[in-house]
Amino acid sequence: MTDAPIVVSQEVKVPFFDVDSMDIVWHGNYVKYFEQARCELLDAIDYNYLTMRDSGYGFPVVDIRLKYIKPARFNRTIRIEAKLEEWDVRLKISYTIIDVETGERLTKGYSTQVAVDLQNGEMCFATPPILGEKVAAYQTQRRNA
């Protein structure tokens, strides 16, 4: 039996301070939306940034990619979905931003993070066992629910 992918989503009503003079979300704010969804996903598996730090690891973003398909607009509700794609060697999360009213996909992308040992600042060539344990615990909990 294969575990279902870990996916979370959250909805955001696009605020005025996120848009430019054309009422379109400024391109840099999509990264912020990705980060919000990433935090939601990490909370879901009980391995958020504070837990990472307390376990002795940091996970800096080393790559982020975005594909703008259609603009998100002021006062529209968007749904940001985050899906855990990889966690064995690196932490890779894919994202999709959807206009809730129309169902149209607006943006897609992914981020890649690597583990860094906080004691010596060295990059790890595999993710720490605690991340795999957290993912397995989440999947077990979901199967048993």
C-alpha positions as CSV (number, residue, x, y, z in Angstrom):
1,M,0.0,0.0,0.0
2,T,1.4,3.4,-1.0
3,D,0.8,6.4,1.3
4,A,-1.2,9.2,-0.2
5,P,0.9,12.4,-0.8
6,I,1.0,14.9,2.0
7,V,-0.9,18.0,0.8
8,V,-2.2,21.0,2.6
9,S,-4.0,24.1,1.4
10,Q,-5.0,27.4,2.8
11,E,-7.1,30.2,1.4
12,V,-6.1,33.9,1.4
13,K,-8.1,36.9,0.4
14,V,-5.6,39.0,-1.6
15,P,-5.0,42.2,0.5
16,F,-4.5,45.6,-0.9
17,F,-0.9,45.8,0.3
18,D,0.1,42.8,-1.9
19,V,-0.9,44.4,-5.2
20,D,0.5,46.9,-7.6
21,S,-1.2,49.9,-9.3
22,M,-3.0,47.5,-11.6
23,D,-4.6,45.6,-8.7
24,I,-2.4,42.6,-9.6
25,V,-0.4,40.7,-7.0
26,W,3.2,42.0,-7.2
27,H,5.4,39.1,-8.4
28,G,7.5,38.9,-5.3
29,N,4.5,38.2,-3.1
30,Y,3.9,34.8,-4.6
31,V,7.0,33.6,-2.8
32,K,5.4,34.8,0.5
33,Y,2.3,32.8,-0.4
34,F,4.4,29.7,-1.0
35,E,6.1,30.3,2.4
36,Q,2.7,30.5,4.2
37,A,1.6,27.2,2.6
38,R,5.0,25.6,3.4
39,C,4.7,26.6,7.1
40,E,1.2,25.0,7.1
41,L,2.6,21.8,5.6
42,L,5.5,21.7,8.1
43,D,3.0,22.3,11.0
44,A,0.9,19.4,9.7
45,I,3.8,17.0,10.0
46,D,4.9,18.5,13.3
47,Y,8.3,19.6,12.0
48,N,8.0,23.4,11.7
49,Y,10.9,25.8,11.8
50,L,11.0,25.9,15.6
51,T,11.0,22.1,15.9
52,M,13.7,21.9,13.2
53,R,15.9,24.4,15.1
54,D,15.2,22.5,18.4
55,S,16.3,19.3,16.8
56,G,19.6,20.8,15.7
57,Y,18.9,21.5,12.1
58,G,18.1,24.4,9.8
59,F,16.6,23.9,6.4
60,P,17.5,26.9,4.2
61,V,15.8,27.3,0.8
62,V,18.5,26.6,-1.9
63,D,16.2,26.8,-4.9
64,I,12.8,28.2,-5.7
65,R,11.0,28.2,-9.0
66,L,7.7,29.9,-10.0
67,K,5.7,29.8,-13.2
68,Y,3.2,32.7,-13.5
69,I,0.2,31.5,-15.5
70,K,-2.4,34.2,-14.7
71,P,-2.4,37.1,-12.3
72,A,-3.9,36.9,-8.8
73,R,-5.9,40.1,-8.2
74,F,-6.9,42.3,-5.3
75,N,-9.8,41.1,-3.1
76,R,-10.0,37.7,-4.8
77,T,-9.7,34.6,-2.7
78,I,-6.9,32.3,-3.7
79,R,-6.1,28.8,-2.5
80,I,-2.4,27.9,-2.0
81,E,-1.7,24.2,-2.1
82,A,1.6,22.7,-0.9
83,K,2.6,19.1,-1.6
84,L,5.5,17.3,0.0
85,E,7.4,15.8,-3.0
86,E,10.7,14.6,-1.5
87,W,12.2,14.3,1.9
88,D,14.9,11.7,1.8
89,V,17.9,13.7,0.5
90,R,16.3,17.2,0.4
91,L,13.0,18.8,1.2
92,K,11.1,19.5,-2.0
93,I,7.6,21.0,-1.8
94,S,5.5,21.9,-4.9
95,Y,2.9,24.6,-4.9
96,T,-0.2,25.5,-6.9
97,I,-2.1,28.8,-6.5
98,I,-5.7,28.6,-7.6
99,D,-8.4,31.3,-7.9
100,V,-11.2,29.9,-5.6
101,E,-14.1,31.5,-7.6
102,T,-13.0,30.4,-11.1
103,G,-10.9,27.3,-10.2
104,E,-8.2,28.6,-12.6
105,R,-4.6,27.8,-11.8
106,L,-2.7,31.0,-11.4
107,T,0.8,30.0,-10.4
108,K,2.8,26.9,-9.8
109,G,6.3,26.2,-8.6
110,Y,8.4,24.4,-6.1
111,S,11.0,25.0,-3.4
112,T,14.0,22.9,-2.4
113,Q,15.6,23.0,1.0
114,V,18.6,21.2,2.4
115,A,19.4,20.2,6.0
116,V,22.2,22.1,7.7
117,D,23.7,21.0,11.1
118,L,23.3,24.0,13.3
119,Q,26.3,23.1,15.5
120,N,28.9,23.2,12.7
121,G,27.1,24.9,9.9
122,E,27.7,22.0,7.5
123,M,25.2,20.9,4.9
124,C,23.9,17.3,5.4
125,F,23.9,15.0,2.4
126,A,20.8,13.3,3.6
127,T,17.9,14.7,5.6
128,P,18.1,14.0,9.3
129,P,16.2,10.8,10.5
130,I,13.8,13.0,12.5
131,L,12.2,14.3,9.3
132,G,11.5,10.8,8.0
133,E,10.1,9.9,11.4
134,K,7.8,12.9,11.4
135,V,6.6,12.1,7.9
136,A,6.0,8.4,8.8
137,A,4.1,9.4,12.0
138,Y,1.9,11.7,10.0
139,Q,1.1,9.1,7.4
140,T,0.4,6.4,10.1
141,Q,-1.9,8.8,11.9
142,R,-3.7,9.6,8.7
143,R,-4.1,5.9,7.8
144,N,-5.5,5.2,11.3
145,A,-7.9,8.1,11.3
